[in-house]
Amino acid sequence: MFTRIDHVGIAVPDLDVAIAFYRDNFGMEVEHEEVNDEHVVREAMLRVVDSSSCIQLLSPLCLSSTLGTFLDKSGP
């Protein structure tokens, strides 16, 4: 049984645009941002207002990376 969700990952083509969208439309705040060289992504954790839950936005650093290929095939 689930008691809470820590975070959900969302693949996005442009991290800055996605951060602005979630901030401006839902009041979410960036809790942490980093580049993950191992997975070739730039990522940000955004906190859901008045909650301990987050969404993790992931943007490819390279279009030929696993995430870049996923977005090309499936869309964000």
PDB file of N, CA, C, O and CB in Angstrom:
ATOM      1  N   MET A   1       0.841  -1.170   0.000  1.00  0.00           N
ATOM      2  CA  MET A   1       0.000   0.000   0.000  1.00  0.00           C
ATOM      3  C   MET A   1       0.895   1.245   0.000  1.00  0.00           C
ATOM      4  O   MET A   1       1.888   1.306   0.726  1.00  0.00           O
ATOM      5  CB  MET A   1      -0.962  -0.009   1.220  1.00  0.00           C
ATOM      6  N   PHE A   2       0.534   2.227  -0.818  1.00  0.00           N
ATOM      7  CA  PHE A   2       1.260   3.481  -0.863  1.00  0.00           C
ATOM      8  C   PHE A   2       0.804   4.380   0.284  1.00  0.00           C
ATOM      9  O   PHE A   2      -0.389   4.483   0.571  1.00  0.00           O
ATOM     10  CB  PHE A   2       1.057   4.181  -2.222  1.00  0.00           C
ATOM     11  N   THR A   3       1.764   5.025   0.930  1.00  0.00           N
ATOM     12  CA  THR A   3       1.426   6.002   1.965  1.00  0.00           C
ATOM     13  C   THR A   3       1.807   7.415   1.539  1.00  0.00           C
ATOM     14  O   THR A   3       1.263   8.393   2.050  1.00  0.00           O
ATOM     15  CB  THR A   3       2.124   5.648   3.279  1.00  0.00           C
ATOM     16  N   ARG A   4       2.745   7.515   0.598  1.00  0.00           N
ATOM     17  CA  ARG A   4       3.116   8.807   0.025  1.00  0.00           C
ATOM     18  C   ARG A   4       4.002   8.576  -1.178  1.00  0.00           C
ATOM     19  O   ARG A   4       4.556   7.491  -1.353  1.00  0.00           O
ATOM     20  CB  ARG A   4       3.829   9.701   1.066  1.00  0.00           C
ATOM     21  N   ILE A   5       4.134   9.587  -1.997  1.00  0.00           N
ATOM     22  CA  ILE A   5       5.023   9.528  -3.150  1.00  0.00           C
ATOM     23  C   ILE A   5       6.111  10.570  -2.941  1.00  0.00           C
ATOM     24  O   ILE A   5       5.822  11.742  -2.700  1.00  0.00           O
ATOM     25  CB  ILE A   5       4.247   9.770  -4.496  1.00  0.00           C
ATOM     26  N   ASP A   6       7.363  10.135  -3.034  1.00  0.00           N
ATOM     27  CA  ASP A   6       8.493  11.043  -2.869  1.00  0.00           C
ATOM     28  C   ASP A   6       8.599  11.978  -4.068  1.00  0.00           C
ATOM     29  O   ASP A   6       8.614  13.199  -3.911  1.00  0.00           O
ATOM     30  CB  ASP A   6       9.803  10.254  -2.686  1.00  0.00           C
ATOM     31  N   HIS A   7       8.674  11.399  -5.275  1.00  0.00           N
ATOM     32  CA  HIS A   7       8.717  12.234  -6.466  1.00  0.00           C
ATOM     33  C   HIS A   7       8.347  11.423  -7.704  1.00  0.00           C
ATOM     34  O   HIS A   7       8.375  10.193  -7.709  1.00  0.00           O
ATOM     35  CB  HIS A   7      10.107  12.859  -6.633  1.00  0.00           C
ATOM     36  N   VAL A   8       8.000  12.165  -8.746  1.00  0.00           N
ATOM     37  CA  VAL A   8       7.688  11.601 -10.050  1.00  0.00           C
ATOM     38  C   VAL A   8       8.593  12.305 -11.044  1.00  0.00           C
ATOM     39  O   VAL A   8       8.720  13.529 -11.006  1.00  0.00           O
ATOM     40  CB  VAL A   8       6.159  11.768 -10.422  1.00  0.00           C
ATOM     41  N   GLY A   9       9.226  11.545 -11.937  1.00  0.00           N
ATOM     42  CA  GLY A   9      10.102  12.124 -12.945  1.00  0.00           C
ATOM     43  C   GLY A   9       9.342  12.454 -14.217  1.00  0.00           C
ATOM     44  O   GLY A   9       8.505  11.675 -14.673  1.00  0.00           O
ATOM     45  N   ILE A  10       9.645  13.625 -14.790  1.00  0.00           N
ATOM     46  CA  ILE A  10       9.008  14.064 -16.025  1.00  0.00           C
ATOM     47  C   ILE A  10      10.103  14.487 -17.000  1.00  0.00           C
ATOM     48  O   ILE A  10      10.914  15.361 -16.693  1.00  0.00           O
ATOM     49  CB  ILE A  10       7.999  15.233 -15.762  1.00  0.00           C
ATOM     50  N   ALA A  11      10.120  13.861 -18.177  1.00  0.00           N
ATOM     51  CA  ALA A  11      11.084  14.203 -19.216  1.00  0.00           C
ATOM     52  C   ALA A  11      10.608  15.448 -19.961  1.00  0.00           C
ATOM     53  O   ALA A  11       9.461  15.514 -20.402  1.00  0.00           O
ATOM     54  CB  ALA A  11      11.284  13.018 -20.198  1.00  0.00           C
ATOM     55  N   VAL A  12      11.493  16.432 -20.097  1.00  0.00           N
ATOM     56  CA  VAL A  12      11.146  17.687 -20.773  1.00  0.00           C
ATOM     57  C   VAL A  12      12.276  18.065 -21.739  1.00  0.00           C
ATOM     58  O   VAL A  12      13.444  17.786 -21.468  1.00  0.00           O
ATOM     59  CB  VAL A  12      10.895  18.837 -19.732  1.00  0.00           C
ATOM     60  N   PRO A  13      11.932  18.695 -22.856  1.00  0.00           N
ATOM     61  CA  PRO A  13      12.975  19.081 -23.801  1.00  0.00           C
ATOM     62  C   PRO A  13      13.813  20.282 -23.351  1.00  0.00           C
ATOM     63  O   PRO A  13      14.984  20.389 -23.716  1.00  0.00           O
ATOM     64  CB  PRO A  13      12.351  19.385 -25.124  1.00  0.00           C
ATOM     65  N   ASP A  14      13.225  21.181 -22.565  1.00  0.00           N
ATOM     66  CA  ASP A  14      13.925  22.389 -22.119  1.00  0.00           C
ATOM     67  C   ASP A  14      13.647  22.600 -20.631  1.00  0.00           C
ATOM     68  O   ASP A  14      12.526  22.929 -20.243  1.00  0.00           O
ATOM     69  CB  ASP A  14      13.480  23.641 -22.953  1.00  0.00           C
ATOM     70  N   LEU A  15      14.664  22.410 -19.811  1.00  0.00           N
ATOM     71  CA  LEU A  15      14.486  22.476 -18.361  1.00  0.00           C
ATOM     72  C   LEU A  15      14.054  23.872 -17.896  1.00  0.00           C
ATOM     73  O   LEU A  15      13.176  23.987 -17.040  1.00  0.00           O
ATOM     74  CB  LEU A  15      15.780  22.075 -17.660  1.00  0.00           C
ATOM     75  N   ASP A  16      14.644  24.907 -18.434  1.00  0.00           N
ATOM     76  CA  ASP A  16      14.304  26.267 -17.995  1.00  0.00           C
ATOM     77  C   ASP A  16      12.851  26.616 -18.301  1.00  0.00           C
ATOM     78  O   ASP A  16      12.173  27.233 -17.479  1.00  0.00           O
ATOM     79  CB  ASP A  16      15.229  27.283 -18.662  1.00  0.00           C
ATOM     80  N   VAL A  17      12.376  26.227 -19.466  1.00  0.00           N
ATOM     81  CA  VAL A  17      10.980  26.472 -19.844  1.00  0.00           C
ATOM     82  C   VAL A  17      10.044  25.686 -18.929  1.00  0.00           C
ATOM     83  O   VAL A  17       9.020  26.209 -18.489  1.00  0.00           O
ATOM     84  CB  VAL A  17      10.734  26.086 -21.327  1.00  0.00           C
ATOM     85  N   ALA A  18      10.395  24.428 -18.642  1.00  0.00           N
ATOM     86  CA  ALA A  18       9.559  23.588 -17.777  1.00  0.00           C
ATOM     87  C   ALA A  18       9.519  24.128 -16.347  1.00  0.00           C
ATOM     88  O   ALA A  18       8.461  24.148 -15.719  1.00  0.00           O
ATOM     89  CB  ALA A  18      10.078  22.141 -17.776  1.00  0.00           C
ATOM     90  N   ILE A  19      10.669  24.564 -15.833  1.00  0.00           N
ATOM     91  CA  ILE A  19      10.703  25.144 -14.481  1.00  0.00           C
ATOM     92  C   ILE A  19       9.780  26.356 -14.417  1.00  0.00           C
ATOM     93  O   ILE A  19       8.996  26.489 -13.477  1.00  0.00           O
ATOM     94  CB  ILE A  19      12.155  25.546 -14.083  1.00  0.00           C
ATOM     95  N   ALA A  20       9.865  27.233 -15.400  1.00  0.00           N
ATOM     96  CA  ALA A  20       9.012  28.430 -15.426  1.00  0.00           C
ATOM     97  C   ALA A  20       7.540  28.045 -15.481  1.00  0.00           C
ATOM     98  O   ALA A  20       6.716  28.670 -14.814  1.00  0.00           O
ATOM     99  CB  ALA A  20       9.368  29.324 -16.628  1.00  0.00           C
ATOM    100  N   PHE A  21       7.194  27.025 -16.267  1.00  0.00           N
ATOM    101  CA  PHE A  21       5.810  26.585 -16.375  1.00  0.00           C
ATOM    102  C   PHE A  21       5.269  26.113 -15.026  1.00  0.00           C
ATOM    103  O   PHE A  21       4.197  26.545 -14.602  1.00  0.00           O
ATOM    104  CB  PHE A  21       5.692  25.467 -17.407  1.00  0.00           C
ATOM    105  N   TYR A  22       6.004  25.229 -14.352  1.00  0.00           N
ATOM    106  CA  TYR A  22       5.534  24.690 -13.073  1.00  0.00           C
ATOM    107  C   TYR A  22       5.549  25.749 -11.969  1.00  0.00           C
ATOM    108  O   TYR A  22       4.701  25.724 -11.077  1.00  0.00           O
ATOM    109  CB  TYR A  22       6.395  23.497 -12.658  1.00  0.00           C
ATOM    110  N   ARG A  23       6.496  26.668 -12.023  1.00  0.00           N
ATOM    111  CA  ARG A  23       6.548  27.762 -11.037  1.00  0.00           C
ATOM    112  C   ARG A  23       5.370  28.724 -11.245  1.00  0.00           C
ATOM    113  O   ARG A  23       4.657  29.063 -10.300  1.00  0.00           O
ATOM    114  CB  ARG A  23       7.900  28.534 -11.144  1.00  0.00           C
ATOM    115  N   ASP A  24       5.182  29.151 -12.485  1.00  0.00           N
ATOM    116  CA  ASP A  24       4.168  30.163 -12.776  1.00  0.00           C
ATOM    117  C   ASP A  24       2.740  29.633 -12.688  1.00  0.00           C
ATOM    118  O   ASP A  24       1.838  30.373 -12.296  1.00  0.00           O
ATOM    119  CB  ASP A  24       4.402  30.729 -14.145  1.00  0.00           C
ATOM    120  N   ASN A  25       2.518  28.377 -13.041  1.00  0.00           N
ATOM    121  CA  ASN A  25       1.166  27.816 -13.064  1.00  0.00           C
ATOM    122  C   ASN A  25       0.761  27.102 -11.783  1.00  0.00           C
ATOM    123  O   ASN A  25      -0.424  27.036 -11.456  1.00  0.00           O
ATOM    124  CB  ASN A  25       1.045  26.868 -14.202  1.00  0.00           C
ATOM    125  N   PHE A  26       1.737  26.567 -11.054  1.00  0.00           N
ATOM    126  CA  PHE A  26       1.407  25.774  -9.872  1.00  0.00           C
ATOM    127  C   PHE A  26       2.101  26.249  -8.603  1.00  0.00           C
ATOM    128  O   PHE A  26       1.907  25.659  -7.540  1.00  0.00           O
ATOM    129  CB  PHE A  26       1.757  24.345 -10.116  1.00  0.00           C
ATOM    130  N   GLY A  27       2.904  27.302  -8.694  1.00  0.00           N
ATOM    131  CA  GLY A  27       3.575  27.849  -7.518  1.00  0.00           C
ATOM    132  C   GLY A  27       4.674  26.955  -6.969  1.00  0.00           C
ATOM    133  O   GLY A  27       5.073  27.113  -5.815  1.00  0.00           O
ATOM    134  N   MET A  28       5.168  26.023  -7.766  1.00  0.00           N
ATOM    135  CA  MET A  28       6.214  25.110  -7.297  1.00  0.00           C
ATOM    136  C   MET A  28       7.554  25.834  -7.238  1.00  0.00           C
ATOM    137  O   MET A  28       7.815  26.746  -8.024  1.00  0.00           O
ATOM    138  CB  MET A  28       6.313  23.870  -8.216  1.00  0.00           C
ATOM    139  N   GLU A  29       8.399  25.418  -6.300  1.00  0.00           N
ATOM    140  CA  GLU A  29       9.705  26.037  -6.118  1.00  0.00           C
ATOM    141  C   GLU A  29      10.808  25.020  -6.351  1.00  0.00           C
ATOM    142  O   GLU A  29      10.694  23.859  -5.958  1.00  0.00           O
ATOM    143  CB  GLU A  29       9.827  26.645  -4.718  1.00  0.00           C
ATOM    144  N   VAL A  30      11.884  25.474  -6.999  1.00  0.00           N
ATOM    145  CA  VAL A  30      13.036  24.600  -7.224  1.00  0.00           C
ATOM    146  C   VAL A  30      13.712  24.347  -5.889  1.00  0.00           C
ATOM    147  O   VAL A  30      14.126  25.275  -5.195  1.00  0.00           O
ATOM    148  CB  VAL A  30      14.039  25.225  -8.248  1.00  0.00           C
ATOM    149  N   GLU A  31      13.811  23.083  -5.550  1.00  0.00           N
ATOM    150  CA  GLU A  31      14.482  22.686  -4.317  1.00  0.00           C
ATOM    151  C   GLU A  31      15.949  22.359  -4.579  1.00  0.00           C
ATOM    152  O   GLU A  31      16.814  22.599  -3.737  1.00  0.00           O
ATOM    153  CB  GLU A  31      13.775  21.482  -3.686  1.00  0.00           C
ATOM    154  N   HIS A  32      16.211  21.807  -5.762  1.00  0.00           N
ATOM    155  CA  HIS A  32      17.568  21.383  -6.096  1.00  0.00           C
ATOM    156  C   HIS A  32      17.689  21.295  -7.612  1.00  0.00           C
ATOM    157  O   HIS A  32      16.753  20.879  -8.295  1.00  0.00           O
ATOM    158  CB  HIS A  32      17.917  20.015  -5.427  1.00  0.00           C
ATOM    159  N   GLU A  33      18.838  21.686  -8.126  1.00  0.00           N
ATOM    160  CA  GLU A  33      19.105  21.579  -9.562  1.00  0.00           C
ATOM    161  C   GLU A  33      20.537  21.097  -9.750  1.00  0.00           C
ATOM    162  O   GLU A  33      21.439  21.521  -9.027  1.00  0.00           O
ATOM    163  CB  GLU A  33      18.873  22.949 -10.290  1.00  0.00           C
ATOM    164  N   GLU A  34      20.748  20.205 -10.726  1.00  0.00           N
ATOM    165  CA  GLU A  34      22.093  19.695 -10.974  1.00  0.00           C
ATOM    166  C   GLU A  34      22.211  19.117 -12.375  1.00  0.00           C
ATOM    167  O   GLU A  34      21.216  18.873 -13.057  1.00  0.00           O
ATOM    168  CB  GLU A  34      22.461  18.638  -9.940  1.00  0.00           C
ATOM    169  N   VAL A  35      23.464  18.904 -12.783  1.00  0.00           N
ATOM    170  CA  VAL A  35      23.769  18.185 -14.020  1.00  0.00           C
ATOM    171  C   VAL A  35      24.201  16.787 -13.608  1.00  0.00           C
ATOM    172  O   VAL A  35      25.070  16.619 -12.752  1.00  0.00           O
ATOM    173  CB  VAL A  35      24.889  18.918 -14.877  1.00  0.00           C
ATOM    174  N   ASN A  36      23.585  15.786 -14.227  1.00  0.00           N
ATOM    175  CA  ASN A  36      23.927  14.392 -13.961  1.00  0.00           C
ATOM    176  C   ASN A  36      24.661  13.873 -15.195  1.00  0.00           C
ATOM    177  O   ASN A  36      24.042  13.447 -16.170  1.00  0.00           O
ATOM    178  CB  ASN A  36      22.640  13.521 -13.636  1.00  0.00           C
ATOM    179  N   ASP A  37      25.995  13.917 -15.135  1.00  0.00           N
ATOM    180  CA  ASP A  37      26.810  13.506 -16.280  1.00  0.00           C
ATOM    181  C   ASP A  37      26.647  12.031 -16.617  1.00  0.00           C
ATOM    182  O   ASP A  37      26.717  11.643 -17.783  1.00  0.00           O
ATOM    183  CB  ASP A  37      28.264  13.802 -16.009  1.00  0.00           C
ATOM    184  N   GLU A  38      26.430  11.216 -15.600  1.00  0.00           N
ATOM    185  CA  GLU A  38      26.286   9.770 -15.816  1.00  0.00           C
ATOM    186  C   GLU A  38      25.093   9.456 -16.717  1.00  0.00           C
ATOM    187  O   GLU A  38      25.176   8.583 -17.581  1.00  0.00           O
ATOM    188  CB  GLU A  38      26.129   9.044 -14.474  1.00  0.00           C
ATOM    189  N   HIS A  39      23.980  10.173 -16.511  1.00  0.00           N
ATOM    190  CA  HIS A  39      22.775   9.935 -17.313  1.00  0.00           C
ATOM    191  C   HIS A  39      22.600  10.973 -18.423  1.00  0.00           C
ATOM    192  O   HIS A  39      21.608  10.946 -19.151  1.00  0.00           O
ATOM    193  CB  HIS A  39      21.547   9.936 -16.415  1.00  0.00           C
ATOM    194  N   VAL A  40      23.563  11.885 -18.549  1.00  0.00           N
ATOM    195  CA  VAL A  40      23.585  12.914 -19.589  1.00  0.00           C
ATOM    196  C   VAL A  40      22.304  13.762 -19.551  1.00  0.00           C
ATOM    197  O   VAL A  40      21.662  13.990 -20.576  1.00  0.00           O
ATOM    198  CB  VAL A  40      23.754  12.265 -20.980  1.00  0.00           C
ATOM    199  N   VAL A  41      21.954  14.218 -18.348  1.00  0.00           N
ATOM    200  CA  VAL A  41      20.756  15.041 -18.171  1.00  0.00           C
ATOM    201  C   VAL A  41      21.047  16.210 -17.236  1.00  0.00           C
ATOM    202  O   VAL A  41      21.981  16.184 -16.435  1.00  0.00           O
ATOM    203  CB  VAL A  41      19.591  14.194 -17.621  1.00  0.00           C
ATOM    204  N   ARG A  42      20.231  17.207 -17.368  1.00  0.00           N
ATOM    205  CA  ARG A  42      20.152  18.297 -16.396  1.00  0.00           C
ATOM    206  C   ARG A  42      18.834  18.080 -15.686  1.00  0.00           C
ATOM    207  O   ARG A  42      17.819  17.822 -16.334  1.00  0.00           O
ATOM    208  CB  ARG A  42      20.245  19.748 -17.075  1.00  0.00           C
ATOM    209  N   GLU A  43      18.828  18.179 -14.374  1.00  0.00           N
ATOM    210  CA  GLU A  43      17.610  17.865 -13.630  1.00  0.00           C
ATOM    211  C   GLU A  43      17.330  18.889 -12.535  1.00  0.00           C
ATOM    212  O   GLU A  43      18.227  19.558 -12.024  1.00  0.00           O
ATOM    213  CB  GLU A  43      17.713  16.478 -13.022  1.00  0.00           C
ATOM    214  N   ALA A  44      16.049  18.980 -12.201  1.00  0.00           N
ATOM    215  CA  ALA A  44      15.620  19.876 -11.128  1.00  0.00           C
ATOM    216  C   ALA A  44      14.510  19.194 -10.337  1.00  0.00           C
ATOM    217  O   ALA A  44      13.617  18.567 -10.908  1.00  0.00           O
ATOM    218  CB  ALA A  44      15.137  21.250 -11.697  1.00  0.00           C
ATOM    219  N   MET A  45      14.580  19.326  -9.019  1.00  0.00           N
ATOM    220  CA  MET A  45      13.512  18.853  -8.140  1.00  0.00           C
ATOM    221  C   MET A  45      12.687  20.062  -7.744  1.00  0.00           C
ATOM    222  O   MET A  45      13.217  21.045  -7.227  1.00  0.00           O
ATOM    223  CB  MET A  45      14.079  18.108  -6.876  1.00  0.00           C
ATOM    224  N   LEU A  46      11.393  19.985  -7.988  1.00  0.00           N
ATOM    225  CA  LEU A  46      10.470  21.062  -7.629  1.00  0.00           C
ATOM    226  C   LEU A  46       9.513  20.551  -6.567  1.00  0.00           C
ATOM    227  O   LEU A  46       8.904  19.492  -6.717  1.00  0.00           O
ATOM    228  CB  LEU A  46       9.690  21.578  -8.875  1.00  0.00           C
ATOM    229  N   ARG A  47       9.390  21.318  -5.493  1.00  0.00           N
ATOM    230  CA  ARG A  47       8.544  20.943  -4.365  1.00  0.00           C
ATOM    231  C   ARG A  47       7.098  21.343  -4.630  1.00  0.00           C
ATOM    232  O   ARG A  47       6.813  22.459  -5.065  1.00  0.00           O
ATOM    233  CB  ARG A  47       9.050  21.595  -3.068  1.00  0.00           C
ATOM    234  N   VAL A  48       6.183  20.398  -4.356  1.00  0.00           N
ATOM    235  CA  VAL A  48       4.757  20.678  -4.405  1.00  0.00           C
ATOM    236  C   VAL A  48       4.428  21.530  -3.183  1.00  0.00           C
ATOM    237  O   VAL A  48       4.828  21.191  -2.069  1.00  0.00           O
ATOM    238  CB  VAL A  48       3.903  19.352  -4.439  1.00  0.00           C
ATOM    239  N   VAL A  49       3.710  22.621  -3.376  1.00  0.00           N
ATOM    240  CA  VAL A  49       3.403  23.568  -2.294  1.00  0.00           C
ATOM    241  C   VAL A  49       2.743  22.856  -1.108  1.00  0.00           C
ATOM    242  O   VAL A  49       1.846  22.032  -1.287  1.00  0.00           O
ATOM    243  CB  VAL A  49       2.483  24.695  -2.812  1.00  0.00           C
ATOM    244  N   ASP A  50       3.198  23.186   0.096  1.00  0.00           N
ATOM    245  CA  ASP A  50       2.657  22.633   1.348  1.00  0.00           C
ATOM    246  C   ASP A  50       2.656  21.109   1.364  1.00  0.00           C
ATOM    247  O   ASP A  50       1.697  20.485   1.818  1.00  0.00           O
ATOM    248  CB  ASP A  50       1.242  23.140   1.570  1.00  0.00           C
ATOM    249  N   SER A  51       3.741  20.514   0.862  1.00  0.00           N
ATOM    250  CA  SER A  51       3.821  19.063   0.756  1.00  0.00           C
ATOM    251  C   SER A  51       5.280  18.641   0.849  1.00  0.00           C
ATOM    252  O   SER A  51       6.185  19.462   0.703  1.00  0.00           O
ATOM    253  CB  SER A  51       3.182  18.561  -0.567  1.00  0.00           C
ATOM    254  N   SER A  52       5.499  17.358   1.092  1.00  0.00           N
ATOM    255  CA  SER A  52       6.853  16.823   1.031  1.00  0.00           C
ATOM    256  C   SER A  52       7.091  16.134  -0.305  1.00  0.00           C
ATOM    257  O   SER A  52       8.151  15.544  -0.514  1.00  0.00           O
ATOM    258  CB  SER A  52       7.102  15.847   2.189  1.00  0.00           C
ATOM    259  N   SER A  53       6.120  16.199  -1.211  1.00  0.00           N
ATOM    260  CA  SER A  53       6.237  15.572  -2.525  1.00  0.00           C
ATOM    261  C   SER A  53       6.907  16.510  -3.523  1.00  0.00           C
ATOM    262  O   SER A  53       6.832  17.733  -3.403  1.00  0.00           O
ATOM    263  CB  SER A  53       4.859  15.152  -3.040  1.00  0.00           C
ATOM    264  N   CYS A  54       7.565  15.901  -4.513  1.00  0.00           N
ATOM    265  CA  CYS A  54       8.270  16.670  -5.535  1.00  0.00           C
ATOM    266  C   CYS A  54       7.989  16.091  -6.919  1.00  0.00           C
ATOM    267  O   CYS A  54       7.531  14.958  -7.065  1.00  0.00           O
ATOM    268  CB  CYS A  54       9.788  16.683  -5.256  1.00  0.00           C
ATOM    269  N   ILE A  55       8.279  16.909  -7.922  1.00  0.00           N
ATOM    270  CA  ILE A  55       8.415  16.377  -9.267  1.00  0.00           C
ATOM    271  C   ILE A  55       9.865  16.605  -9.661  1.00  0.00           C
ATOM    272  O   ILE A  55      10.475  17.601  -9.273  1.00  0.00           O
ATOM    273  CB  ILE A  55       7.408  17.055 -10.286  1.00  0.00           C
ATOM    274  N   GLN A  56      10.402  15.688 -10.425  1.00  0.00           N
ATOM    275  CA  GLN A  56      11.771  15.796 -10.922  1.00  0.00           C
ATOM    276  C   GLN A  56      11.680  16.022 -12.421  1.00  0.00           C
ATOM    277  O   GLN A  56      11.194  15.165 -13.158  1.00  0.00           O
ATOM    278  CB  GLN A  56      12.625  14.512 -10.579  1.00  0.00           C
ATOM    279  N   LEU A  57      12.146  17.169 -12.866  1.00  0.00           N
ATOM    280  CA  LEU A  57      12.186  17.466 -14.286  1.00  0.00           C
ATOM    281  C   LEU A  57      13.549  17.058 -14.815  1.00  0.00           C
ATOM    282  O   LEU A  57      14.578  17.388 -14.226  1.00  0.00           O
ATOM    283  CB  LEU A  57      11.901  18.971 -14.561  1.00  0.00           C
ATOM    284  N   LEU A  58      13.553  16.335 -15.934  1.00  0.00           N
ATOM    285  CA  LEU A  58      14.794  15.835 -16.525  1.00  0.00           C
ATOM    286  C   LEU A  58      14.866  16.283 -17.977  1.00  0.00           C
ATOM    287  O   LEU A  58      13.933  16.060 -18.749  1.00  0.00           O
ATOM    288  CB  LEU A  58      14.883  14.283 -16.420  1.00  0.00           C
ATOM    289  N   SER A  59      15.969  16.911 -18.342  1.00  0.00           N
ATOM    290  CA  SER A  59      16.164  17.403 -19.700  1.00  0.00           C
ATOM    291  C   SER A  59      17.486  16.854 -20.238  1.00  0.00           C
ATOM    292  O   SER A  59      18.500  16.903 -19.541  1.00  0.00           O
ATOM    293  CB  SER A  59      16.149  18.964 -19.738  1.00  0.00           C
ATOM    294  N   PRO A  60      17.490  16.331 -21.470  1.00  0.00           N
ATOM    295  CA  PRO A  60      18.723  15.760 -22.011  1.00  0.00           C
ATOM    296  C   PRO A  60      19.771  16.824 -22.305  1.00  0.00           C
ATOM    297  O   PRO A  60      19.447  17.924 -22.751  1.00  0.00           O
ATOM    298  CB  PRO A  60      18.425  14.980 -23.273  1.00  0.00           C
ATOM    299  N   LEU A  61      21.020  16.487 -22.052  1.00  0.00           N
ATOM    300  CA  LEU A  61      22.129  17.370 -22.410  1.00  0.00           C
ATOM    301  C   LEU A  61      22.550  17.139 -23.860  1.00  0.00           C
ATOM    302  O   LEU A  61      23.245  17.961 -24.456  1.00  0.00           O
ATOM    303  CB  LEU A  61      23.327  17.148 -21.463  1.00  0.00           C
ATOM    304  N   CYS A  62      22.117  16.007 -24.417  1.00  0.00           N
ATOM    305  CA  CYS A  62      22.504  15.611 -25.762  1.00  0.00           C
ATOM    306  C   CYS A  62      21.329  14.878 -26.405  1.00  0.00           C
ATOM    307  O   CYS A  62      20.738  14.003 -25.772  1.00  0.00           O
ATOM    308  CB  CYS A  62      23.785  14.718 -25.742  1.00  0.00           C
ATOM    309  N   LEU A  63      20.981  15.206 -27.627  1.00  0.00           N
ATOM    310  CA  LEU A  63      19.833  14.585 -28.285  1.00  0.00           C
ATOM    311  C   LEU A  63      20.025  13.091 -28.536  1.00  0.00           C
ATOM    312  O   LEU A  63      19.048  12.361 -28.704  1.00  0.00           O
ATOM    313  CB  LEU A  63      19.560  15.282 -29.593  1.00  0.00           C
ATOM    314  N   SER A  64      21.285  12.628 -28.562  1.00  0.00           N
ATOM    315  CA  SER A  64      21.525  11.203 -28.786  1.00  0.00           C
ATOM    316  C   SER A  64      21.565  10.394 -27.486  1.00  0.00           C
ATOM    317  O   SER A  64      21.773   9.181 -27.519  1.00  0.00           O
ATOM    318  CB  SER A  64      22.823  11.019 -29.536  1.00  0.00           C
ATOM    319  N   SER A  65      21.368  11.060 -26.340  1.00  0.00           N
ATOM    320  CA  SER A  65      21.346  10.349 -25.054  1.00  0.00           C
ATOM    321  C   SER A  65      20.067   9.519 -24.951  1.00  0.00           C
ATOM    322  O   SER A  65      19.159   9.666 -25.769  1.00  0.00           O
ATOM    323  CB  SER A  65      21.444  11.350 -23.861  1.00  0.00           C
ATOM    324  N   THR A  66      20.001   8.659 -23.959  1.00  0.00           N
ATOM    325  CA  THR A  66      18.808   7.833 -23.747  1.00  0.00           C
ATOM    326  C   THR A  66      17.561   8.696 -23.592  1.00  0.00           C
ATOM    327  O   THR A  66      16.530   8.399 -24.195  1.00  0.00           O
ATOM    328  CB  THR A  66      18.987   6.944 -22.510  1.00  0.00           C
ATOM    329  N   LEU A  67      17.639   9.759 -22.794  1.00  0.00           N
ATOM    330  CA  LEU A  67      16.490  10.632 -22.593  1.00  0.00           C
ATOM    331  C   LEU A  67      16.170  11.422 -23.858  1.00  0.00           C
ATOM    332  O   LEU A  67      15.000  11.627 -24.181  1.00  0.00           O
ATOM    333  CB  LEU A  67      16.747  11.586 -21.429  1.00  0.00           C
ATOM    334  N   GLY A  68      17.200  11.865 -24.574  1.00  0.00           N
ATOM    335  CA  GLY A  68      16.980  12.582 -25.821  1.00  0.00           C
ATOM    336  C   GLY A  68      16.272  11.712 -26.838  1.00  0.00           C
ATOM    337  O   GLY A  68      15.369  12.178 -27.533  1.00  0.00           O
ATOM    338  N   THR A  69      16.671  10.448 -26.936  1.00  0.00           N
ATOM    339  CA  THR A  69      16.027   9.490 -27.837  1.00  0.00           C
ATOM    340  C   THR A  69      14.586   9.235 -27.414  1.00  0.00           C
ATOM    341  O   THR A  69      13.695   9.166 -28.261  1.00  0.00           O
ATOM    342  CB  THR A  69      16.811   8.169 -27.868  1.00  0.00           C
ATOM    343  N   PHE A  70      14.345   9.093 -26.094  1.00  0.00           N
ATOM    344  CA  PHE A  70      13.003   8.896 -25.576  1.00  0.00           C
ATOM    345  C   PHE A  70      12.088  10.070 -25.958  1.00  0.00           C
ATOM    346  O   PHE A  70      10.977   9.868 -26.450  1.00  0.00           O
ATOM    347  CB  PHE A  70      13.045   8.723 -24.052  1.00  0.00           C
ATOM    348  N   LEU A  71      12.563  11.283 -25.726  1.00  0.00           N
ATOM    349  CA  LEU A  71      11.749  12.461 -26.044  1.00  0.00           C
ATOM    350  C   LEU A  71      11.472  12.561 -27.548  1.00  0.00           C
ATOM    351  O   LEU A  71      10.376  12.947 -27.956  1.00  0.00           O
ATOM    352  CB  LEU A  71      12.451  13.739 -25.554  1.00  0.00           C
ATOM    353  N   ASP A  72      12.466  12.213 -28.367  1.00  0.00           N
ATOM    354  CA  ASP A  72      12.279  12.249 -29.813  1.00  0.00           C
ATOM    355  C   ASP A  72      11.202  11.271 -30.264  1.00  0.00           C
ATOM    356  O   ASP A  72      10.421  11.557 -31.172  1.00  0.00           O
ATOM    357  CB  ASP A  72      13.589  11.940 -30.519  1.00  0.00           C
ATOM    358  N   LYS A  73      11.176  10.116 -29.613  1.00  0.00           N
ATOM    359  CA  LYS A  73      10.221   9.072 -29.983  1.00  0.00           C
ATOM    360  C   LYS A  73       8.839   9.288 -29.358  1.00  0.00           C
ATOM    361  O   LYS A  73       7.823   9.108 -30.028  1.00  0.00           O
ATOM    362  CB  LYS A  73      10.760   7.715 -29.570  1.00  0.00           C
ATOM    363  N   SER A  74       8.799   9.670 -28.087  1.00  0.00           N
ATOM    364  CA  SER A  74       7.556   9.712 -27.322  1.00  0.00           C
ATOM    365  C   SER A  74       7.035  11.110 -27.027  1.00  0.00           C
ATOM    366  O   SER A  74       5.859  11.267 -26.698  1.00  0.00           O
ATOM    367  CB  SER A  74       7.746   8.998 -26.048  1.00  0.00           C
ATOM    368  N   GLY A  75       7.875  12.122 -27.137  1.00  0.00           N
ATOM    369  CA  GLY A  75       7.466  13.473 -26.751  1.00  0.00           C
ATOM    370  C   GLY A  75       7.589  13.633 -25.245  1.00  0.00           C
ATOM    371  O   GLY A  75       7.828  12.665 -24.523  1.00  0.00           O
ATOM    372  N   PRO A  76       7.421  14.873 -24.778  1.00  0.00           N
ATOM    373  CA  PRO A  76       7.543  15.106 -23.327  1.00  0.00           C
ATOM    374  C   PRO A  76       6.399  14.500 -22.538  1.00  0.00           C
ATOM    375  O   PRO A  76       6.366  14.614 -21.312  1.00  0.00           O
ATOM    376  CB  PRO A  76       7.611  16.588 -23.043  1.00  0.00           C
TER     377      PRO A  76
END
